[in-house]
């Protein structure tokens, strides 16, 4: 019998990371800890996710491993702490930027314009030194940490480049060099700090989705204690507590109504703007707004077990996940910095020997190479786009569970829709009614309601809701009996009424010959036909069907326009299945399929080389959702099956499948754009910085311009990703 290994997954907040290279360094350090299976450090979210064997290591060992590398770690990964860290980071960068600007701007003017300034080199030395060693201290700390770990990072490049310029200037100041470059180092450091400041501001925007979701949860709850209502912090609410919510207040936790009725605005959770009617026995979701009536409900979901908390966790997980394309970027960054240092050395030696250039010229070119080649833009391209893309999705009611789902979306060519609850409403409705001539329709409808009110059958509920919508009261039955597989029979006064299926009517020898054409047409359209009789007389015929969702037809049409193959799968018979599929515009159908067989049909399509997305309700479709290349779970409110699919559509709107595909494509587009420009920038920038154009044009790239370009590249990648926030998604809503 094998030994069961208990793997534990945790999340840690990391402090002190300066660039994407730091994330790679910490990842490697965590992976070396005994018992660690996987480690993923995300520079964008400043968090680490670790899976490890509890018997071999623990949280303290992991924190210690991070600390040994010169960073700090904590198990506090709350959104509040993240906001505090972001605010602290921005505050420090702002302070450094202001100080750097105050000192480096006059240094730039004196160093490059006012050549005859009194005591010029002394003044430049005084201005540049605080910038080099105080404003730029993080670069030295980062470079030292990297050196201890026998690697190099962006900090290494900045520290080497600016130090070379600074110490050569000191040598010149002491009469050992040819020209001073004090302003170069000072301005470079200030420009990099400016880039980091703008980057931090942009990254703060990427986590707005999380903050908005967290802000939905009220801080206090009104709980019934004894016979009194007392206000307590939400954190102190216990399971089964009775909570009172008045009009205009937010629901503090998840629960079930025990008294009262109201309308709730659930748009912040489901994306659906139409208020949801709630009565005794209905569920309520924490964070939603009570619009009118006062309600009392029993708490059934508190703390991390509320729908809102699970959604927040889902979005955080997605934003911290790593795509294959990001792993590719990480691999490039890991070897890129050492290569750049070698190129800078070759440039320096090459100009000195082969080019017979002055020492100052060789220094300028090598410093330019070090500065312009920072791989930060490459490291930011993927995590920033993923954070923005998943955040936008959350705001629109499309919960994307990870970077892998975003990548997979792009490759999907076939979509397999479950019928019930996915492209149909999931509950039967009366669609057609025929009344016998010369009868009072209101009276017949009252009889229908009276017969079906005591039945719990879904078809009976459809009839009751149909009559209720017309505000027609029921005619009370003196006796009632439900016959399994046939229908119901009831007596009003001396008259006996039957309401049931065609087969039962044939057993009772009730003639339906003159209605054959109508019945056949309705059945061919996938409708269930029930008949109301009194004795041998037919009083009414009803057609009942699980109707298409409002946006189903448009969804299928748009998917076809996108060159996607669309299938429908259902347990219904072929006639009903084909009727529904025809209405939706779907050609390919799998009928007579048991729930446990759905995954096999996904495999059939995959065996043909298809990349399949399965769209289901997320409850009984879990095996098919797991088997598919991409599982899309339809859900609304507390019914969302967060564990079931790679994507959860909160509104239960089929058209959100189209929106999700558009969002995935747009996000991948931003990732590829960011990586392309980051790579092109380095491929073109390094040779220019090395002076390849100088022999032909006499043009040499200044280290200051190189520093500005490097900072601009990181900011442009983040800004480009933020443009995703402006993506136009169709927000047509389903009618309830």
Secondary structure, 3 states (H helix, E strand, C coil): CCCCCCEEEEEEEEECCCCHHHHHHHHHHHHCCCCEEEEEEECCCCEEEEEEECCCCCHHHHHHHHHCCCCEEECCCCHHHHHHHHHHHHHHHHHHHHHHHHHHHHHHHHHHCCCCCCCHHHHHHHHHHHHHHHHCHHHHHHHHHHHHCCCCCHHHHHHHHHHHHHHHHHHHHCCCCCCCCHHHHHHHHHHHHHHHHHHHHHHHHHCHHHHHHHHCCCCEEEEEECCEEEEEEHHHCCCCCEEEECCCCECCCEEEEEECCEEEECHHHHCCCCCEEECCCCEECCCCEECCCCEEEEEEECHHHCHHHHHHHHHHHHHHCCCHHHHHHHHHHHHHHHHHHHHHHHHHHHHHHCCCCCHHHHHHHHHHHHHHCCCHHHHHHHHHHHHHHHHHHHHCCEEECCHHHHHHHHHCCEEEEEHHHHHECCCCEEEEEEECCCCCHHHHHHHHHHHHCCCCCHHHHHHHHHHHCCCCCCCCCCEEEEECCCEEEEEECCEEEEEEEHHHHHHCCCCCHHHHHHHHHHHHCCCEEEEEEECCEEEEEEEEECCECCCHHHHHHHHHHCCCEEEEECCCCHHHHHHHHHHHCCCEEECCCCHHHHHHHHHHHHHCCCCEEEEECCCCCHHHHHHCCEEEEECCHHHCCCCCCCEEECCCCCHHHHHHHHHHHHHHHHHHHHHHHHHHHHHHHHHHHCCCCHHHHCCCCCHHHHHHHHHHHHHHHHHHHHHHHHCCCCCCCCCC
